[in-house]
Amino acid sequence: MGALAVALPWFFHWIPGAGPVFLPMHLPVVIAGLLVSPVVSGAVGLVVPLVSSLLTHMPPTPTAILMAPQLALLGMTAGLLWRHVGLNVYLSVVGAVIVAQLIYAAELALFGRILGLPFGGKAYLTVGALRGLPGMAIQLVVAPAVLAIVGRRQRGGYRALRGQTWLDRRRDRSLVMMFHGHLGPWVALGLKMGREILATLGHKGHFGLNVEVEITPKPPRSCMVDGLQLGTGCSYGKRNIHIVPSEEVKVRVVEEGKAEALVVTLSDKAVALTSDITPENLEQRFAAVLDAETADLFVFQREAVAPTAQVSEA
């Protein structure tokens, strides 16, 4: 993305006045903000205008000095809003563009005269930013499209690129409280396991699955079954999830029409997070499970199932 941010303005240079209108250097930086960490995308934005000025003399040195913080904040803000706060991709891009334009206007107001630039912050907001509206529109269309294309190659879709965000954690907390009544590591394990099962199978959930849970049929372990209902959409009412009493913890999922089951067991880390539970550490363990990497919590295997195995219909 950094190399592209240096190359694109060179092509637009052949069209007089196209750079400030289409903002070709900004687009790859916004995309980087959506695809990688805010630190990396911020570094890309900081370096790109300086490197471009050195190699191609575009933008001129005074402008490059001002654009470096602008593009750094553009990439960082897109990454923070998308990857950490959890806003949707369009709001993340709009928020990043607004922050970048405001910081550039503030720089012009503070340092424009020192650098010998013919306009200040107010003039930029009333003329320069408006002139760049086509470029901002391009960012709003192209950046989400690139993210969607990359996401198609990612198991679980493009949302899996960012993992758990602040808004995701708030939604999960509210969802569990509404359905289960309290927070804890076992219900969090079930929720996270259910979502990973659907991502692994490429399944939408709710129907066409049969979930068999081998587990001790009493709390706190059985709380995992409520999490699995939330994570997979399978439920007791539809009769496509049920408990098999066992001292072990094993989940077996059979997809309708398939002769293979997905078997999930807990890792040592998951066992540790569910040990020594007290009323005081329930919420802390709930958060720890949701923040943990899925690969660190579960072990997935495949096994053959009998040809006669059928899935109950709703």
N, C-alpha and C positions, 0 to 999 in steps of 0.2 A: 504493500500500500504506500509505503514511503517513496519507493522508486516511481510508482505510478503518479504520485503527487508532484514529483519533479518533472516527469515526462509530459503529462497532460497540458500544463500551461504552455509548453513549447509549441504544441500543435495549435492551440488557440491563439498563439501570438500572430499567426498569419491572418487572422481576422481582426481588423482594427477595432480596438475598444472592447473585444469579446471577453477578456479576462475578468474585469470587474463586474460584468453582467452574468457570466456563467459560473464564476468561482471554481475553476477546474481543480485548483489545489486543495480546496476544502473537501470535496467529495470523497477521495480516498481516506482522508483523516477521519471523517465521520464513520465510514465503513470499518476502519480499524477499531474505532471505539466500540462498535457492536460486536466485533469478532474476538478481540483480545482484551487483556486487563486494562483498566484505566491508566495504570502506570506506563505500560508499553505504548498505548495509543497517545498518551500525553507526550511521551518522549518523541514519538514519530512527528507529532504536530510541532513540537518545539524545534526540531532539527531541520525539517523539510524546507521552510522558507530560506533559512540561512544557507543550506547546501545549494538550493536552486539559484539563489543570488550569486553564489560563488562560481557555479558552473555555467550559468546562462545569462547572468546579469538581470534575471527576472525573478522576483521584483527587485527594484533598485535597493541599495543597502539600507537607507533609512526606513523604507517601507517594510523590508524583510525583518528588521529589528522589531518593529511593531507587530508584525504578523506572527512572529514566533510565539509570544504568549497567547495571542488570539487562537491560533490553531492548536496549541497545547491544551487550552481550556475546552476547545471544541471537541477534541478526542476524549479528554478525561470526563467531561460532563456527559457525553453520550454513553460512555462506558459505565459511569456511576449510576445514571438514571435507569439504564437498561439492565445491567448485570447485577447491581447491588440493591437499588431501591425497588426495581421490579415494575416500572412503568411499561406500557406497551411500546412497541418499537417506534410508532409515529410520534407519540408524545416525547419520547426520549430524543429523537432527532430534532423536533421543534424546540425543546428546551435547550439542547446543546447549541443550536443556531442562535437563539436569542442571547444566551450567555456570551457567545463569541462576538456577536455584533456589539453588545454593550461594553465588553472589555476593550474592544478596538476603539470605540468612541471615547471611552475614558482615557485611553492612552493618548489619543489625539489631543484631547483637552489638556492633558498634563505635559506632553512632550512634543506636540506638533510644532510649536514655535522653535523649540530648541533644535529640532532636527531640520528646520527650514521647510516644513511642509506648508502648502498654501491654504490649507483648510483645517478646521478644528473639529471637536467632537460633535457639536450641535449641527454643523453643516454636513458632517458625514451621516448622521442619523436621518436628516431630512432629504438628503440627495443620494449619498453613496449607498446606504443600506437599501433604499428603495430601488436603486439601479440594479442591485444584486438579487432582487426577488426571483428572477428566473433561475438563477443558480441555486437559491434556497429551495425552490420547488423541485428542481432536479434531485437535490439531496433527499428530499422527502419521498420521492418516488423510487429512486435507484437504490438507495441504501437498504430499505426494507426488502426490496426485491432480491438483492444479493444475499441478504441474510436468509431469506426463504430458500434460495437455491442451495446454499451451504447446508441449511438445516435438513434438506431432503436426504443428505448423505449421513446425517446424524441419527442414531437410534433414539427414538423418543421425540423427534422433530427438532425444530430450531430452538424451542424453549429449553431443551436439554443442554444447549451450549452455555447457558448462564447459571444453571444449578438453582439452589435455593436463594431467594431474594428476601428482603425485608417484608415486602407485601405478601409473598408466598407464605412466610412463616406466620404472619398475622392471620391470613386466611385459613391456614391449616389449624391454628390454635382455635379459632372461632368454630370451624367445622367440627373438630373433635369435641369441644365443649358442648356444642349443641346436640351432638348425637350420643356421645359417650358419657358426658357429665363431669369428667375430670381429665387431667393430663397425666401422662406417665410413659415410661419407655416402651412398654409392651404394645400399647395402642399405636404409638409412633412407629414401631417396627412393622406392625401390620399395614399401616397406611403407606409407608415407604416401600415395603415389599410388594404390595398390590400394584402400585404404580410401575415398579420395575418389571413385574410380571407382564403387564400390558405392553410395556415398551419392548420387552424381549420377544414377545409373541407377535408384535405389530397388530394388536387387537384393541378394539374400542371399549371392550368390557360390557358389563351388564348382562348380555345374553350370549349364548353359544359357548360358555365356559362352565366347567364343573370344578369347584375348589374343595379339596379334602384336606382338613387340618388335623394332623396328629398332634395332640397337645393335652396337657392336664386340664380337665374341664372345670376349672374353678379359678377365680382371680388369684394373683394378678396375671398369670399366664394367659388365661382365656380372653383377657382384654385385647390380645392380638387379633382375635377373630373380628372384633368390631372395626379395628383398623383395616383389616383385609376387605371387609364389606365396603368401607369408604373408598379404598384404593382401587378395587376391581369393579365395583358396581354389582357384584354378586351378592345375594341376600337370602335370608331364611324364607322370606315370603315367596321368592321365586324358586326356592328349593334347589339352588345351584351352589350352595355352600353348606358344609356340615362338618361336625367335629367327630373325630375318632379318638377316644380316650387313650392317652399314651403318656409315658414319662418323658419321652423324647419330644423334640419340636421339629416337625417336618410338614411341609405344605406340598401337595401334589395337585397340579392343575392339568386338566385334560380339555383340549379344545375340540369342539364338536366336529366330527368327521375325521379326526386325526388319530393315528395309531401310536402316538408318542405322547408321553406326559412330561411336563416340566416340573422338576422336583427342586424345592428350595429348602436349605437348612441354614442354621445360624453359624456365623463365624465366632472365633474366640472373642473378638471385640464386642460383638453383639451380646454375647453371654455376659461379658464383664459389665456392660452398660445396664443389664437387667438384674445384676446381683446387688445385694445389700441395699435394697430399696427402703427408704424411709419416707414418711409423710413430708419431711422437710426437703428431700432432694428429688421429688417426683417431677416437678416442672423443669428443674435443671437437667435431669436425665432425658426428659421429653425433647428439650431443645438440643441436647447433645446427639441424640439419635438422628434428628432431622438435619443437623449440620454435618453429620458424618458422610463420607463417601459411600455410595451404595455398594461398591465392590469390596469395601472393608467390612460390611455387615452380613452379606449373604453369600452362600455358595450355591450355584445353579448347576443342575445336571439334567440329562435327558434319560428317559427309560421307556421301554416299550410297554404298551398296555394291551389288554385282551381285546380282540376284535369286537366282542359283544358290548364293550363299554359304551354307554350312551349318556347323553347329557339331558337332564330333566328339562322339559319345556315349561315356560311360564304359564 
